[in-house]
Amino acid sequence: MAGRLSRTEIEELQAIVERGNLMAAAAKLQEKLKSLENTPLDIAITGPSGSGKSSFVNAILGLHDDDEGAAETGVTQKTMKPNAYPHPKLSSVTIWDLPGIGTPNFQPDKYLKQVNFNNYDFFIIMASERFTSHHTNLAQKIQKMGKRFYYVRSKVDADLNAERRKRHFSKEKTLHKIREDCIENLRAVGEASPQVFLLCNWDLADYDFQLLQETLENELDAQKRHVFILAMPNISAKILEKKKAELQEHIWEAAIVSCVIGAVPVPGLSLICDVALLVSHMILYSVAFGLDDESLTRLAEQVDKPVAELKSAIIKSPLASEITHNFALTLLSRSACGALMVAEFLLKFIPALGSLAGGGISLVTTRYMLKNFLDEAAEDAQKVLAKALEPKAKEFK
């Protein structure tokens, strides 16, 4: 699974431990965890001017078009050079709004060089109406240079609204027709077997965003997949579930760091490191689920509800700003007994760490606490999402 220690890595750590260099083993594990969270991911959004590129950038970042740090939008050409938009919570993730293709200043044959092609992990190629040779010419050049691209048909909500005026309107039939028209257009200009994702920037939870997300997950390597999932906006229960599963995959690594440090015979070292490790991971979980003041305030503005109403759905978890050294110490004091009850059982299944008896309790306690915290944070995130999606109560004058 993504991010799990490989057999080779476990054997290397075991060798380091057997040589008595426990601090080196802990440092190696901490380096792995840090490198995972800091893996760079650069996503390029391109297409003709007016195709909704900038609005899509903002949607991915979870921003309104008029939020601070949002990509500038408008009916005229706004993007004249590649513009970088860092993720508001994950500094290693950047969404790039590229200049429109097919405009007088950016012809497809020179386009990739002008936008610094090698900077990006993959390309989203957008169209709000017909796909043309500009799209396929760009896609062919991207493919020749060894990178992936994905066709996105934006603004499908506008097409649906236009069709709703017809007497025998069918949403499913209209979407099918839009998709088939896109595929037919792409085949007509040289794309043999195109796949097209239908999206609405104003409502990513609808249409093909989930399919696009799953396609990208399957085609990214393990480390980039990890940061990609954490970077996704919390717009559906399924995305929250994916984040929980992804974060849960890495609890063992954190627990093993705690175990190795716990085996070092320095009084107080294990407690100091365990508290710091717990605080950093719990904050990561809370921020990933949007359980922080900034994310909740932004969500409240987007759904036009008081932020206090959204916070009222949070029952079990603290906000990210409330996760402190003292908070972790309090949890440790509450959880020690429960962790001790399962320590002996779990250590039977970790022979590579059998020699680290002094760190066994640290391992079990850290894993026990992080898993419980993750479960509760994920549950509260689902409740916040449900509260955000509830219809507003009618105001009576």
C-alpha positions in Angstrom: 0.0 0.0 0.0 1.0 3.6 -0.5 3.7 4.7 1.9 4.0 1.4 3.9 7.6 0.4 4.9 8.9 -2.0 2.3 10.6 -5.3 3.3 14.0 -3.8 2.4 13.4 -0.7 4.5 12.3 -2.9 7.5 15.5 -5.0 7.1 17.7 -1.9 6.9 16.1 -0.5 10.1 16.5 -3.8 11.9 20.2 -3.8 10.9 20.6 -0.3 12.3 18.8 -1.3 15.5 20.9 -4.4 15.9 24.1 -2.2 15.7 22.7 -0.3 18.6 22.2 3.0 16.7 18.6 3.6 17.7 18.7 7.3 17.1 19.8 6.7 13.5 16.9 4.4 13.0 14.4 7.0 14.4 16.0 9.7 12.2 15.6 7.5 9.1 11.9 6.9 9.9 11.2 10.5 10.6 12.9 11.5 7.3 10.6 9.1 5.5 7.5 10.5 7.1 8.6 14.1 6.4 9.4 13.3 2.8 6.0 11.8 2.3 4.2 15.0 3.4 6.6 17.3 1.5 6.3 15.4 -1.9 5.9 18.1 -4.6 2.8 17.8 -6.8 2.4 20.3 -9.7 -0.9 20.2 -11.6 -1.2 22.2 -14.9 -4.7 23.5 -16.0 -4.8 24.5 -19.6 -7.3 25.1 -22.4 -8.8 28.0 -24.4 -9.5 31.4 -22.9 -12.9 31.4 -21.3 -13.0 27.6 -20.7 -13.2 27.9 -17.0 -9.6 27.2 -16.2 -9.2 29.7 -13.4 -12.5 28.8 -11.8 -11.4 25.1 -11.9 -8.1 26.1 -10.1 -10.1 27.8 -7.4 -12.5 24.8 -7.1 -9.7 22.4 -6.6 -8.2 24.7 -4.0 -11.5 25.0 -2.2 -11.6 28.8 -2.8 -14.3 31.2 -4.1 -13.3 33.2 -7.1 -13.1 36.4 -5.0 -11.2 34.8 -2.1 -7.7 36.0 -1.2 -5.2 33.8 -3.1 -7.7 32.7 -5.7 -7.0 32.7 -9.4 -8.3 35.7 -11.3 -11.4 34.9 -13.4 -13.4 36.8 -16.0 -14.8 36.7 -19.5 -11.6 38.1 -21.1 -8.2 36.6 -21.3 -6.7 36.9 -17.8 -3.8 34.5 -17.8 -0.8 35.7 -19.9 1.9 33.5 -18.2 1.9 30.4 -16.0 0.5 31.4 -12.6 1.2 29.3 -9.6 -1.5 28.9 -6.9 -0.2 27.0 -3.8 -2.6 24.8 -1.9 -3.8 26.8 1.2 -3.0 23.9 3.5 -0.4 21.7 1.7 2.6 23.9 0.6 4.0 21.1 -1.5 1.0 21.1 -3.8 0.7 23.8 -6.5 -2.1 24.3 -9.1 -0.8 26.1 -12.2 -3.2 28.2 -14.3 -1.6 28.2 -17.8 -2.2 30.7 -20.6 -5.1 29.9 -23.0 -4.2 27.7 -26.0 -5.0 28.9 -29.5 -4.7 32.6 -28.7 -2.5 34.8 -30.9 0.3 34.9 -28.3 0.4 31.1 -27.5 0.3 28.8 -30.5 0.3 25.0 -29.7 3.7 24.4 -31.4 5.6 26.7 -29.1 3.2 26.5 -26.1 4.8 23.8 -24.0 8.2 25.5 -24.1 6.7 28.8 -23.2 4.9 27.4 -20.2 7.9 25.4 -18.9 6.5 22.0 -19.6 8.8 20.0 -17.3 7.5 21.7 -14.2 4.2 19.8 -14.1 3.3 16.2 -13.1 0.2 16.1 -15.4 -2.1 18.3 -17.5 -5.8 19.0 -17.3 -6.9 20.1 -20.8 -10.2 22.0 -20.6 -13.0 23.0 -23.1 -16.3 24.6 -22.3 -17.8 23.9 -25.8 -16.1 21.9 -28.6 -12.8 20.2 -28.5 -10.6 21.3 -31.4 -7.3 20.6 -33.0 -5.7 23.0 -30.6 -6.6 20.5 -27.8 -5.4 17.4 -29.6 -2.2 19.0 -30.9 -1.3 19.9 -27.4 -2.2 16.5 -26.0 0.0 14.7 -28.7 3.0 16.9 -27.7 2.4 16.2 -24.0 2.2 12.5 -24.7 5.4 12.5 -26.8 7.2 14.1 -24.0 6.2 11.4 -21.6 3.5 13.0 -19.4 -0.2 12.4 -18.9 -3.1 14.6 -19.8 -6.8 14.5 -19.2 -9.7 16.0 -21.2 -12.2 17.9 -19.1 -15.5 19.4 -20.5 -16.5 22.2 -18.2 -19.7 24.2 -17.7 -22.0 21.3 -18.3 -24.4 22.9 -15.9 -25.0 25.7 -18.5 -25.9 23.0 -21.1 -28.3 21.3 -18.7 -30.0 24.6 -17.8 -30.5 25.3 -21.5 -32.0 21.9 -22.1 -34.3 22.1 -19.1 -36.6 24.4 -21.1 -37.5 21.5 -23.3 -40.6 19.5 -22.6 -39.0 16.1 -22.5 -35.8 17.1 -20.7 -33.6 14.2 -19.3 -30.5 15.0 -17.4 -29.0 11.6 -18.1 -29.6 11.8 -21.9 -28.3 15.3 -22.0 -25.0 14.4 -20.3 -24.7 11.3 -22.6 -25.1 13.6 -25.6 -22.5 16.1 -24.4 -20.0 13.3 -23.7 -20.6 11.6 -27.1 -20.3 15.0 -28.9 -17.0 15.6 -27.2 -15.6 12.2 -28.1 -16.8 12.6 -31.7 -15.1 16.0 -31.9 -11.8 14.6 -30.5 -11.9 11.7 -32.9 -12.5 14.0 -35.8 -9.3 15.9 -35.0 -7.1 12.8 -34.5 -7.7 11.4 -31.0 -8.2 7.7 -31.4 -9.8 6.7 -28.1 -10.5 9.8 -26.0 -11.9 9.8 -22.4 -13.7 13.0 -21.4 -14.7 14.0 -17.9 -17.7 16.3 -17.5 -17.5 18.9 -14.8 -19.2 21.9 -13.3 -16.7 24.2 -11.4 -19.5 25.4 -9.1 -20.4 21.9 -8.0 -17.5 19.5 -8.1 -19.4 16.8 -6.2 -21.6 16.3 -9.3 -20.9 14.8 -12.7 -17.4 13.2 -13.3 -15.2 14.8 -10.7 -15.0 11.6 -8.6 -14.2 9.6 -11.7 -11.4 12.0 -12.6 -10.1 11.9 -9.1 -10.0 8.1 -9.1 -8.3 8.0 -12.5 -5.6 10.4 -11.3 -5.1 8.4 -8.1 -4.6 5.2 -10.0 -2.0 6.8 -12.4 0.1 8.7 -9.8 2.9 7.0 -7.9 2.4 6.2 -4.2 3.9 9.4 -2.7 2.2 11.8 -5.1 -1.1 9.9 -4.7 -0.9 10.5 -1.0 -0.5 14.3 -1.3 -3.1 14.4 -4.1 -5.7 12.8 -1.9 -5.0 15.1 1.0 -5.2 18.1 -1.3 -8.7 17.4 -2.6 -11.5 19.7 -1.3 -13.8 18.1 1.2 -16.9 18.1 -1.0 -18.2 14.6 -0.5 -18.4 11.7 2.0 -16.3 9.6 -0.3 -13.4 12.1 -0.4 -13.4 12.2 3.4 -13.3 8.4 3.5 -10.4 8.3 1.1 -8.5 10.8 3.2 -9.1 8.7 6.3 -7.9 5.5 4.6 -4.8 7.3 3.3 -3.8 8.8 6.6 -4.5 5.5 8.4 -1.9 3.8 6.1 0.8 5.8 7.8 0.0 5.4 11.4 2.3 2.4 11.7 5.3 4.5 10.5 4.6 7.0 13.2 4.2 4.3 15.8 7.5 2.7 14.8 9.3 6.0 15.2 7.8 6.2 18.7 8.9 2.6 19.4 12.5 3.2 18.3 12.8 6.4 20.3 11.2 4.7 23.3 14.0 2.1 23.3 16.7 4.8 23.7 17.8 4.7 27.4 17.6 8.5 27.9 15.2 9.5 30.7 12.3 11.6 29.4 13.3 11.4 25.7 10.4 9.0 24.8 7.7 11.2 26.4 9.0 14.4 24.8 9.2 12.8 21.3 5.9 11.0 21.6 4.1 14.3 22.5 5.7 16.2 19.6 4.8 13.3 17.2 1.2 13.1 18.4 0.7 16.9 18.2 2.1 17.1 14.6 0.0 14.1 13.3 -3.2 15.2 15.0 -2.9 18.7 13.5 -2.3 17.1 10.1 -5.5 15.0 10.5 -7.6 18.0 11.6 -6.4 20.2 8.8 -6.8 17.5 6.2 -10.5 17.1 7.3 -11.1 20.9 7.4 -11.4 21.0 11.2 -9.5 24.3 11.6 -10.8 27.8 11.9 -9.7 29.0 8.5 -11.3 26.1 6.6 -14.5 26.2 8.6 -14.8 30.0 8.1 -14.3 29.6 4.4 -16.9 26.7 4.2 -19.4 28.8 6.2 -19.1 31.6 3.6 -19.5 29.2 0.7 -22.7 27.7 2.1 -23.9 31.0 3.6 -24.3 29.7 7.1 -22.9 30.9 10.4 -19.5 29.3 11.3 -20.9 28.5 14.7 -23.6 26.3 13.1 -20.9 24.2 11.4 -18.8 24.0 14.5 -21.8 22.7 16.4 -21.5 19.5 14.4 -18.0 18.8 15.8 -18.6 16.6 18.8 -15.5 14.6 19.5 -12.5 16.4 18.0 -10.7 19.6 18.9 -10.0 22.2 16.3 -6.4 22.2 14.9 -5.5 25.3 17.0 -6.6 23.5 20.2 -4.1 20.6 19.7 -1.3 21.6 22.0 1.5 19.9 24.1 -0.9 19.9 27.1 -3.7 18.4 25.0 -1.5 15.5 24.0 -0.3 15.0 27.5 -3.9 14.8 28.7 -4.7 12.2 26.0 -1.6 10.2 26.9 -2.7 10.0 30.5 -6.2 8.8 29.6 -5.0 6.3 26.9 -2.1 4.6 28.6 -4.2 2.0 30.4 -6.0 1.0 27.2 -2.8 0.8 25.2 -1.1 -1.3 27.8 -3.9 -3.9 27.6 -3.1 -4.7 23.9 0.7 -4.1 24.0 1.6 -7.7 24.7 -0.8 -9.0 22.0 0.4 -6.7 19.2 4.1 -7.2 19.9 3.8 -10.9 19.2 3.2 -10.0 15.5 6.2 -7.7 15.2 9.3 -9.9 15.5 11.5 -7.4 13.8 10.9 -5.1 16.8 11.1 -7.8 19.5 14.4 -6.6 20.8 12.9 -3.1 21.4 10.9 -4.1 24.5 11.5 -0.7 26.0 9.8 0.9 23.0 6.9 -1.5 22.8 4.6 0.5 25.0 5.4 3.7 23.0 4.5 1.9 19.8 1.2 0.6 21.0 0.2 3.8 22.7 1.0 6.0 19.7 -0.8 3.7 17.3 -3.8 3.4 19.7 -4.1 7.2 20.2 -3.6 8.2 16.5 -6.1 5.6 15.3 -8.7 6.8 17.8 -8.1 10.4 17.0 -8.3 9.8 13.3 -11.6 7.8 13.7 -13.1 10.7 15.7 -11.8 13.5 13.4 -13.2 11.6 10.3 -16.5 11.2 12.0 -16.8 14.8 12.9 -15.7 15.9 9.4 -18.6 13.8 8.0 -21.0 15.6 10.4 -19.7 19.0 9.3 -20.2 18.2 5.7 -23.7 17.0 6.4 -24.4 20.2 8.3 -23.0 22.3 5.4 -25.2 20.5 2.9 -28.4 20.8 4.9 -31.0 23.2 3.4 -31.1 26.5 5.1 -34.0 27.0 7.5 -36.6 29.4 6.0 -36.7 32.8 7.6 -40.1 34.1 8.6 -40.7 37.8 8.7 
